[in-house]
Amino acid sequence: MSITVNYEYKLKPSMQQIKTFDAWLSTCKKVYNYALRERKDWVNSRKSPVNACSLVSEYILPADTPRPTYYSQCKALTSAKKNITDLTKPHIHVLQQTLRQLEAAFVSMWERGHGFPRFKKKMRSFVYPDVKQNAVESGRVKLPKIGWVRMRMSRPLPEGFTLKQMRLIKRASGYYAQLTYQLGVQVPDVPVHGHFLGVDIGLDKYIATSDGELVSRPRFFNALHRELKLLQRRLKHKKKGSSNWLKLQNKIAKIHQRINDTRKDWHFKLAHNLCDKAGAIFVEDINFKAWAKGLFGKHTLDAAYGQFFNILSHICWKRDVFFLKVNKDYTSQICPNCQTHTGKKDLSERVHRCVSCGYTTNRDVAAAQVILQRGILAVGQPVSQIASGDVLLGANSNISLGKCP
């Protein structure tokens, strides 16, 4: 087992290097789409029965034509380089990784239920799968067949790690180098320890913790929505593909990237803040794709809870904090003090009041305390007292928790 970390740095290429990057990305896009077209033709030629061909058009391929695979298409790519000059300019490993990316898309379709791969309008990155250890120095990086490119050292390089691969990414704000490092060490699982913390998410408050802390939800998209709306209104009056149209497109892309960067930075800071206060964190196991299709889909996507949970789990692992997802059902309908099922609450009802025991608290805090109790049961700890010795909020030591009715 090994630790894999990604370090990302912004590049400061020359104009000639920018032209080379764009040419390589264009070639990678053509290779990807051609290979996808070849695979799609093979599928379509075997999709229709012999006696029921389409009256409009049909792909006719010999019956003994083998199915295109990654290896067969790599072999064909080598032969095509003799006749197509553009294929000789990018590094051969870069083009092979493009075909491997297409193969991974088909594997995801077969094994994970993803949709059929689509043609790409743009290729935003390419990968060097095998690079030398001395290819990265302070302030610059050496890309095969391109040369040294200046790099902004936003943080120091990791020590003791081995450089495995390098990815060049094109964004609205410029070009970035994503360096993948590995360290071959055995990393044990994080044990259950310290103060336990349950975390509930919502749209009224971004998160509520079992300790009673409420964190307001910042409106990342709404803050720049007016500026974005004005630019998009101007864009529709421009001729598509013109110089002014491209300039406006770039401005809009930069605003979207600023929204994404601001949101991601806030997620990291919030995750570190939670890890400062707990040795074990429990959250709900939620299907965010279903959430995004609901009435508040726009706000759910703006909050990006899925990204936050991924960041939180990574920060917990990095800082030796136990992380676990628990069952989400009925967390807002159960009293954390007496385990009574209080019934479904309207969204406008923001206070939890139990008619059985009289326990009153914020609705989201009560849900976070239920999540905490489920997490404690999942790790096999006594419910009345947590590992650090603190008394569990809203829990009676005489109560035996079971499934919610």
C-alpha positions in Angstrom: 0.0 0.0 0.0 1.2 3.5 -0.7 0.2 7.1 -0.1 -0.7 9.1 -3.2 -0.8 12.9 -3.2 -1.5 15.4 -5.9 0.3 18.8 -5.9 -0.9 21.4 -8.3 1.1 24.4 -9.5 0.3 27.2 -11.9 2.5 27.4 -15.0 3.9 30.5 -16.6 4.6 29.4 -20.1 5.8 31.4 -23.1 3.6 32.2 -26.1 5.3 29.4 -28.1 4.7 26.9 -25.3 1.0 28.0 -25.1 0.7 27.3 -28.8 2.3 23.9 -28.3 -0.1 23.1 -25.4 -3.2 24.0 -27.5 -1.9 22.0 -30.5 -1.4 18.9 -28.4 -4.8 19.2 -26.7 -6.4 19.6 -30.2 -4.6 16.4 -31.4 -5.6 14.5 -28.3 -9.2 15.5 -28.9 -9.1 14.2 -32.5 -7.5 10.9 -31.4 -10.2 10.4 -28.7 -13.1 11.2 -31.0 -11.7 9.0 -33.8 -11.2 6.1 -31.5 -14.7 6.6 -30.1 -16.2 6.7 -33.6 -14.4 3.5 -34.4 -15.8 1.7 -31.4 -19.3 3.2 -31.9 -19.3 2.0 -35.5 -18.4 -1.5 -34.4 -21.3 -1.5 -31.8 -23.8 -0.1 -34.3 -22.9 -2.7 -36.9 -23.9 -5.5 -34.5 -26.9 -3.8 -32.8 -29.5 -4.5 -35.5 -30.8 -8.0 -36.6 -29.8 -9.1 -40.1 -33.4 -9.1 -41.3 -34.4 -5.8 -39.7 -31.7 -3.2 -40.8 -32.5 0.5 -40.6 -34.1 2.1 -43.6 -32.2 5.3 -43.1 -28.6 4.1 -42.7 -26.7 1.2 -41.3 -23.0 0.4 -40.6 -21.8 -2.6 -42.6 -18.6 -4.2 -41.2 -17.3 -7.7 -41.8 -18.6 -10.2 -39.4 -15.0 -11.2 -38.3 -14.0 -7.7 -37.5 -12.6 -7.8 -33.9 -13.9 -5.3 -31.3 -11.6 -2.3 -31.0 -9.7 -2.3 -27.8 -7.1 -0.1 -26.1 -4.2 -2.3 -27.4 -5.5 -2.6 -30.9 -6.1 1.1 -31.2 -2.6 1.9 -29.7 -1.2 -0.4 -32.5 -3.2 1.4 -35.1 -2.0 4.8 -33.7 1.6 3.7 -34.2 0.9 2.9 -37.9 -1.1 6.1 -38.4 1.9 8.2 -37.3 3.7 7.3 -40.5 1.0 9.0 -42.6 -0.3 11.8 -40.4 2.2 14.5 -39.4 0.2 15.9 -36.5 0.4 12.6 -34.6 4.2 12.8 -34.5 4.3 16.1 -32.6 2.8 15.1 -29.2 4.6 12.6 -27.1 3.5 9.1 -27.9 2.7 8.4 -24.2 0.3 11.4 -24.2 -1.7 10.0 -27.1 -1.7 6.5 -25.5 -3.1 8.0 -22.3 -5.9 9.6 -24.3 -6.9 6.1 -25.6 -6.6 4.8 -22.0 -9.0 7.5 -20.9 -11.5 6.3 -23.5 -11.0 2.7 -22.3 -11.7 3.8 -18.7 -14.9 5.5 -19.9 -16.1 2.2 -21.4 -15.1 0.2 -18.3 -17.2 2.7 -16.2 -20.1 2.1 -18.5 -19.9 -1.7 -18.2 -19.1 -2.0 -14.5 -20.6 1.2 -12.9 -23.6 1.8 -15.0 -22.4 5.1 -16.6 -23.8 6.3 -19.9 -22.2 5.6 -23.3 -19.1 7.8 -23.8 -19.6 11.0 -25.7 -17.5 12.9 -28.2 -15.5 15.7 -26.8 -15.8 19.3 -27.9 -12.6 20.2 -26.0 -9.8 18.3 -24.4 -8.7 20.1 -21.2 -5.8 18.0 -20.1 -3.2 15.5 -21.1 -1.0 13.1 -19.1 2.6 12.1 -19.0 2.4 8.7 -17.3 6.1 8.2 -16.8 8.4 11.1 -16.0 11.9 11.4 -14.6 12.5 12.3 -11.0 14.6 15.3 -11.9 11.9 16.7 -14.2 10.6 19.0 -11.4 12.8 21.7 -9.8 12.0 24.8 -7.7 10.3 27.2 -10.0 10.2 25.1 -13.2 9.1 21.8 -14.6 10.5 19.9 -17.6 7.8 18.5 -20.0 9.0 15.8 -22.5 9.3 17.2 -26.1 8.4 20.7 -24.8 11.2 21.6 -22.4 11.5 23.6 -19.2 8.4 25.6 -18.3 8.3 28.2 -15.5 6.1 27.3 -12.5 4.8 29.3 -9.6 5.9 27.6 -6.4 2.7 28.1 -4.3 4.0 25.5 -1.8 7.1 23.4 -1.4 7.5 20.0 -3.1 7.0 16.9 -0.9 10.1 15.3 0.5 10.7 11.5 0.3 8.0 11.0 -2.3 8.4 9.5 -5.8 7.1 11.4 -8.8 4.8 9.0 -10.7 3.0 11.1 -13.4 2.3 14.6 -14.5 -0.9 16.1 -15.9 -1.1 19.4 -17.7 -4.5 21.1 -17.3 -5.9 24.1 -19.2 -8.3 26.3 -17.3 -9.8 29.8 -17.8 -7.2 31.3 -15.6 -4.2 29.6 -17.3 -2.3 26.3 -17.4 -1.6 24.2 -14.4 0.7 21.2 -13.7 -0.7 18.5 -11.5 2.1 16.3 -10.1 1.3 12.9 -8.6 3.6 11.7 -5.9 3.7 8.3 -4.1 5.3 7.0 -1.0 5.4 3.3 -0.4 4.5 3.0 3.3 1.9 1.0 5.2 -0.8 3.4 6.5 -3.0 1.9 9.3 -6.7 2.8 9.5 -7.6 5.7 11.8 -8.8 4.3 15.2 -11.8 5.6 17.0 -10.6 8.1 19.5 -11.1 11.5 21.0 -14.2 13.7 21.1 -17.1 12.4 18.9 -18.9 14.9 16.6 -22.1 14.4 14.6 -22.6 16.7 11.6 -25.9 17.5 9.9 -26.2 19.4 6.6 -29.0 21.6 5.4 -29.9 24.6 3.3 -31.0 26.9 6.2 -27.6 26.4 7.9 -24.8 24.8 6.0 -23.9 22.4 8.9 -25.1 21.9 12.4 -23.0 19.9 14.9 -24.0 17.8 17.8 -22.2 20.3 20.1 -24.8 22.9 19.1 -22.6 24.9 16.6 -24.4 26.3 13.6 -22.5 27.4 10.4 -24.3 29.7 8.0 -24.4 28.8 4.3 -22.5 31.2 2.1 -24.1 31.9 -1.3 -21.1 31.3 -3.6 -23.1 31.5 -6.8 -25.4 34.3 -5.7 -22.5 36.6 -4.9 -21.4 36.8 -8.5 -24.7 36.0 -10.1 -25.5 39.6 -11.2 -22.1 40.0 -12.9 -22.5 36.6 -14.6 -26.0 37.5 -15.8 -24.8 40.7 -17.4 -22.0 39.0 -19.3 -24.3 36.2 -20.5 -26.8 38.8 -21.7 -24.1 40.6 -23.7 -22.9 37.2 -25.1 -26.1 36.4 -26.9 -25.7 39.6 -29.0 -22.2 38.6 -30.2 -21.5 36.6 -33.4 -20.7 33.0 -32.3 -17.0 32.3 -32.9 -16.0 36.0 -33.2 -13.1 37.6 -31.3 -15.5 39.5 -29.0 -17.6 36.3 -28.4 -14.4 34.4 -27.4 -13.4 37.2 -25.0 -16.7 37.2 -23.3 -16.7 33.4 -23.1 -13.3 33.6 -21.3 -14.6 36.2 -18.9 -17.6 34.0 -18.0 -15.3 31.0 -17.6 -13.1 33.0 -15.2 -16.1 33.9 -13.1 -17.2 30.3 -12.9 -13.7 29.3 -11.9 -13.6 32.0 -9.2 -16.9 30.7 -7.8 -15.5 27.1 -7.7 -12.2 28.2 -6.2 -13.9 30.2 -3.5 -16.2 27.4 -2.6 -13.4 24.8 -2.5 -11.2 27.0 -0.3 -14.1 27.5 2.1 -14.8 23.7 2.2 -11.1 23.1 3.1 -11.2 25.7 5.9 -14.5 24.3 7.3 -13.1 20.7 7.2 -10.0 21.7 9.1 -12.1 23.6 11.7 -14.2 20.5 12.3 -11.1 18.3 12.7 -9.7 20.8 15.2 -12.7 20.0 17.5 -13.1 16.2 17.2 -11.3 12.9 17.0 -14.2 11.2 15.2 -16.7 12.7 12.8 -20.0 11.1 11.7 -22.1 12.4 8.7 -25.1 11.2 6.8 -24.9 8.8 3.9 -26.9 10.8 1.3 -27.5 10.4 -2.4 -26.7 13.9 -3.6 -27.7 13.2 -7.2 -31.3 12.8 -6.0 -31.0 15.9 -3.9 -29.9 18.0 -6.9 -33.1 17.0 -8.8 -35.4 18.3 -6.1 -37.1 21.7 -5.7 -33.9 23.3 -4.2 -31.6 21.8 -6.8 -29.9 25.1 -7.7 -29.1 25.8 -4.0 -28.0 22.2 -3.4 -25.5 22.3 -6.3 -24.2 25.7 -5.1 -23.6 24.2 -1.7 -21.7 21.3 -3.2 -22.2 18.9 -0.3 -20.7 16.0 -2.2 -17.4 17.9 -2.7 -17.4 18.9 1.0 -17.8 15.3 2.2 -15.0 14.2 -0.1 -12.8 17.0 1.2 -13.8 16.3 4.8 -13.0 12.6 4.5 -9.6 13.4 3.1 -8.8 16.0 5.7 -9.9 13.5 8.4 -7.6 10.8 7.1 -4.7 13.4 6.8 -5.2 14.6 10.3 -5.8 11.2 12.0 -9.5 11.8 12.6 -12.0 8.9 12.3 -14.7 9.5 9.6 -17.8 7.5 9.1 -21.1 7.8 7.2 -24.3 6.6 8.9 -27.9 5.9 7.9 -29.7 9.1 7.0 -33.3 8.0 7.4 -35.5 9.8 9.9 -32.7 11.8 11.6 -35.0 14.8 11.8 -38.0 12.8 13.1 -36.4 11.3 16.2 -35.8 12.9 19.6 -32.1 12.5 20.5 -33.0 12.5 24.2 -35.7 9.8 24.5 -35.7 8.2 21.0 -39.4 9.0 20.4 -40.5 9.3 16.8 -41.8 12.8 16.7 -43.2 12.7 13.1 -42.3 14.6 10.0 -41.6 18.3 10.3 -42.3 21.0 7.8 -39.3 22.9 6.4 -40.5 26.0 8.2 -40.4 24.3 11.6 -36.8 25.0 12.7 -37.1 24.0 16.4 -37.3 20.4 17.8 -39.8 20.0 20.6 -40.4 16.6 22.0 -43.9 16.1 23.5 -42.7 13.0 25.4 -39.7 14.3 27.3 -39.9 18.1 26.7 -36.4 18.2 25.1 -36.1 21.4 23.0 -33.3 22.4 20.7 -32.6 23.6 17.2 -34.0 21.1 14.6 -30.6 20.7 12.8 -28.7 20.3 16.1 -31.2 17.5 17.1 -30.6 15.7 13.8 -26.8 16.0 14.3 -27.2 14.5 17.8 -29.1 11.6 16.3 -26.3 11.1 13.7 -23.8 11.1 16.5 -25.7 8.4 18.4 -25.9 6.2 15.3 -22.2 6.7 14.7 -21.4 5.7 18.3 -23.5 2.6 17.9 -21.8 1.8 14.6 -18.3 1.8 16.2 -19.5 -0.2 19.2 -19.1 2.5 21.9 -21.5 3.1 24.9 -24.1 5.7 24.0 -24.2 7.5 27.3 -20.5 8.5 27.2 -18.1 9.1 24.4 -14.5 8.1 24.1 -13.0 11.3 25.5 -15.1 11.1 28.6 -17.6 13.9 27.8 -21.3 13.3 28.4 -23.2 12.9 25.2 -25.6 15.8 24.6 -29.3 14.8 24.6 -28.8 11.2 25.6 -29.9 9.4 28.7 -27.6 6.7 30.1 -30.6 4.4 30.9 -31.8 4.3 27.3 -31.1 1.4 25.0 -31.1 2.7 21.4 -32.8 0.6 18.7 -34.1 1.1 15.2 -36.4 4.1 14.7 -40.1 3.0 14.5 
